[in-house]
Amino acid sequence: MINKKIIFSIIGVALLSTYVFYFPNFKYFHKQINENETTAIFLKNTNTTTNQITQSPKQSDAPVKITTTTPIVVKKIDKTINNIPKPATQPIPTNKPPEPIIIVDPENPKTDNFTCLPNTNPIFTHHITDIAKINNIVIPPNFVGTDLKTHSYIETDHARVPIYAPVDMILTGGAYYKSGPYRLDFQISCEITLRLAHITEPIIKITDVFPSTPALASDSRDQPTKNQIKFKAGDLIGYTTGTNVAGNWDFGVYNSATKNKYTDNTNFNSSWVYTTAVCPYDYFTSELKSAYTNKYNIRSNDGAKPDGESFCK
């Protein structure tokens, strides 16, 4: 009978041999699986060539030869909130009024740093004077002697009549001279200027911004004013009896967004007073305008000769 110690020794040697032979291959097999990240990628790769797990069908007891497989590239999708596409948005329109802009008229120093809003078609909501006192309106343009006049003449025949702001506007310039005596320029919008001349009695806050001494009778150039003055539609500007001789006064409107027939005339296109003049009565409401159109050229004016088609229809 074989000694039990001998039997246990043989079994121990066999187990040790098995461990020595198979354990390193088991570690290698486990390492290759880890290097290929998942067993699914390692075992199910259908595009492998020589990089396969090979095992002889006839030698099932032979050691397993393991080589690396070509890894399958898996593109990961970042689903974090910062990578979710956002729907395109459009700006929501608002009723915000246009931004004020600064205009500077090189021919009128009073417009330096003048803040205005663009509006090419302001509406005159108030009469400029007492309609009942108007006897005739000479519509533009006309020649007085050799001088082109692109404003209208309102004939009130020396009557003392009030002058009102027909719309919100700002006094930005003018002149005080002996034969004027006052010419007043008002800005209505960035494009629209209103001019009055031969105003004999402006209100005190207007006379206060002009020099205390008038310029020469022939000098109607712009004069520096102390400040600008705002007027609301319907505010009183002053009174006038018109010129000493004819008893009329000037009313003109100028729109820089519109060019009239003098734009291409080299004799007159050097001044905006000639090239941007329009019919001043076209800006009144239809109800108010009819009161003026009924006064157009009721009588002739020997001193003013029409220059072709009028601005006023």
Phi, psi and omega in degrees: 000130184291138179296134181300327182294323180293317180300312181296328179293317179298315180299319181296317179297319180297315180296321180295320179296317179299317180297316182296321183283315188271328186299317178299320179293325177295319178295321181294317178299315179296322179295318181295324177297317179296321182292333178265011169073316180217150178292333180295317179292320185291317188269335188255011179288115183270356183257011181288149177247264178276344181274080183226167169274116183248138178213126181291128180295337183267344182240071184295338181269357181288153179298147182279126177265125185242128173233164184284148176263159175287117185291145175275129181279122180248118179276121180273141179258123179279113182257022177292158186297333182286345182254003177283124181302137180261140179297144178295138180242149177248144178298140180275120181297145179234169177262027181297130180293157179299147181290139175298147177233164181259130177241150175225117177266113184298339180268354181225093184301342182291346181271002177302127180058031178277124180270129183217167173246139179290133177193105183276352182222064176292154181251125177276118186256355181228148176295149180277341178202184176284108184303324183296340182271353181275123179261337181192149174235121176267111185276150185274164002264159180217160169253129171250103191067238178258004182265129176281131178241116183258007176258168176269163173246127174257116185263109177246007170053053174071000176292144177279110185241150178282154175238127182241157172283120180283348184200165175300132182200168184232129174288119183244348182182188180151202180204150176236111183216162192300323182267005182286284353282334181237134166247131185237129178248129181238139175260124179264317176214185179298332184260334191254125175241138176246133181235132174241143178219157184065043175268116188274333183224074174294157177297160188301321183292342173279311181298332181292338182269353178260163176302152181284339180248128181290153175284177179299157183302328182269001185251092180257021179294157179301143177240149179293133176252155184291324180196172176269156182230129179269140176231143173264157178304129180096349179294147178283129176268324182158202179227159176210151171249005178080194181289158180296325185273303188267339181072026177242174181215162188264141174219114180225152176230142185228129183239109184291346178275354181238135177248131182264193187291351180267358183301319182261009180267110185295344179282339187228353187279015177273353183228136177294337178297329178274315192274342182247005181294140179226179176284117184294337185277349179289348183266353176284155173302156184302324180294316180287323184300321183301331179293331179274317181300331178291348181256358183298123170045046176297326179223159181280154176238112185295335182275343183244120180253120181303140177254081179072209183294138182282156171292333184263131182259000000 
